[in-house]
């Protein structure tokens, strides 16, 4: 059964301002944050001193100052409030990976299957509210089977001397029966109409026939909105919830009574979590493709490190090799009190034999672990492989792809982690071991105009040619010229030569253009395209 926590932070904008600008909030004086409304400036948040005077949110600033001339005010900063609330939602991942903000002053957390890590749901709620209160933020929380019921309990069901209220599993109807209809998350006109009909508590809606209730509203849309919110709160209608991050395939976590500070303890407990996750993955014949280690600090901040793998893996040793290289980026701060290791993405593991020789007679080589380590150290796009592409122009004949993506695709297709490079080229094609990313112009002296160079100057150094072989003619791709305008420059034919200078260095050069035919109108030019080993 799903269990959802709703957290209400009634003075969130005030708390955020106090934490960001300790000197920007007057102490002991009534203070309000304001923003422009349809009828002038409206109060959106007040401090404790203003609340004791009876100043409420939604009141116009003019009316509030008429009653309390000493009221101080300042424009609200909703965007900064939203960003800070998102950061708090990330920290709330310690209580469940599926969570998000709820409006402008709340959060929701799906704690299904998590409460046992804290010794039960009541201990989890105590831990959650005590942490938030220790940060200095006012909080009320509700726990129920549905988000609607948890939201109602957090805002209208908490006893005066408690920070949370809970509906036991399966008892949602009884838990919210006596809550006011405002707890159903309806707009003001619908709330007003319900009260005019004498319906002041949620329980009064239970036994009214739905057709009869719909007839009491002026429009079918208004009646439908009330019924939808009621059904969502009671679990009769599913309420879509979109978490901050995609839920992990599998997750393991560890909570600590004493926060971790040393890197040795962090590595030791991460190693234990990797072993637990590996066993859980292996039991389902799955392997992790992306790992995420989330750590939650005692001061209310959090962080993550991730590792990607080219092939599905449930080897705890390999997981730790990838994660341990990033431990130096972890700042424990005042201590880490919760660690969670998630398999964000996973794939089916297929049995493969890595022991004997491959069918071709060569030793089996699995590059996945090496690619994983290099890609996680230097970045996904830093480790690439070349793949053939449908073009006979040398610089377009190959394309660079991420090695992680290539191995993942090939493994998915073949179900075996193998890698076959596209080399060697056919023997009739002699290509240099080193290709320049862009051909570089050279100055050439040739014995005959359409023959190989006798000498050339490249990067301000003259090189005299001892031997030459060629040409290998590569014509332009005619299909690229079909839709060119008459004044646009057209691709030209290339004649490639393998040449060796008097010091023994070998080069791959080409003449761009011909001395005859349609290309004779423009003088050919020479370029160096590669170096032979």
HELIX and SHEET records of a PDB file:
HELIX    1   1 UNK A   12  UNK A   20  1                                   9    
HELIX    2   2 UNK A   22  UNK A   24  5                                   3    
HELIX    3   3 UNK A   48  UNK A   52  1                                   5    
HELIX    4   4 UNK A   61  UNK A   67  1                                   7    
HELIX    5   5 UNK A   78  UNK A   91  1                                  14    
HELIX    6   6 UNK A   92  UNK A   95  5                                   4    
HELIX    7   7 UNK A  115  UNK A  118  5                                   4    
HELIX    8   8 UNK A  121  UNK A  134  1                                  14    
HELIX    9   9 UNK A  147  UNK A  152  1                                   6    
HELIX   10  10 UNK A  153  UNK A  157  3                                   5    
HELIX   11  11 UNK A  172  UNK A  176  1                                   5    
HELIX   12  12 UNK A  181  UNK A  184  5                                   4    
HELIX   13  13 UNK A  188  UNK A  196  1                                   9    
HELIX   14  14 UNK A  202  UNK A  205  5                                   4    
HELIX   15  15 UNK A  210  UNK A  215  1                                   6    
HELIX   16  16 UNK A  220  UNK A  234  1                                  15    
HELIX   17  17 UNK A  263  UNK A  283  1                                  21    
HELIX   18  18 UNK A  316  UNK A  324  1                                   9    
HELIX   19  19 UNK A  327  UNK A  329  5                                   3    
HELIX   20  20 UNK A  368  UNK A  378  1                                  11    
HELIX   21  21 UNK A  380  UNK A  382  5                                   3    
HELIX   22  22 UNK A  394  UNK A  396  5                                   3    
HELIX   23  23 UNK A  403  UNK A  414  1                                  12    
HELIX   24  24 UNK A  478  UNK A  480  5                                   3    
HELIX   25  25 UNK A  517  UNK A  521  5                                   5    
SHEET    1   A 5 UNK A  98  UNK A 101  0                                        
SHEET    2   A 5 UNK A 106  UNK A 110 -1                                        
SHEET    3   A 5 UNK A   4  UNK A   8 -1                                        
SHEET    4   A 5 UNK A 140  UNK A 144 -1                                        
SHEET    5   A 5 UNK A 164  UNK A 166  1                                        
SHEET    1   B 3 UNK A  40  UNK A  46  0                                        
SHEET    2   B 3 UNK A  31  UNK A  37 -1                                        
SHEET    3   B 3 UNK A  72  UNK A  75  1                                        
SHEET    1   C 4 UNK A 250  UNK A 260  0                                        
SHEET    2   C 4 UNK A 336  UNK A 348 -1                                        
SHEET    3   C 4 UNK A 286  UNK A 297 -1                                        
SHEET    4   C 4 UNK A 302  UNK A 313 -1                                        
SHEET    1   D 2 UNK A 384  UNK A 388  0                                        
SHEET    2   D 2 UNK A 398  UNK A 402 -1                                        
SHEET    1   E 7 UNK A 434  UNK A 446  0                                        
SHEET    2   E 7 UNK A 453  UNK A 458 -1                                        
SHEET    3   E 7 UNK A 461  UNK A 474 -1                                        
SHEET    4   E 7 UNK A 494  UNK A 501 -1                                        
SHEET    5   E 7 UNK A 506  UNK A 512 -1                                        
SHEET    6   E 7 UNK A 525  UNK A 531 -1                                        
SHEET    7   E 7 UNK A 434  UNK A 446 -1                                        
END                                                                             
